[in-house]
């Protein structure tokens, strides 16, 4: 083990990614309306904002899990498209 207090997680794609970063990337990728359809939670439909969504997601484990799963899907999709374009 190294001198850092947190263990290394080289195979975990979420390691080091904040919830705010995930949410910001998902909003940039989908936009609020489509994100609200992908993860059906009220804070994505009614007056959505990063701040209000973060507040909800930080205290609602099932919703955070859905956002994390969607983020992982988007990462895989973006990587797949990049590989396809390279040929």
Secondary structure, 3 states (H helix, E strand, C coil): CCCCCCCCCCCCCCCCCCHHHHHHHHHHHHCHHHHHHHCCCHHHCCCCCHHHHHHHHHCCHHHHHHHHHHHHHHHHHHHHHHHHHHC
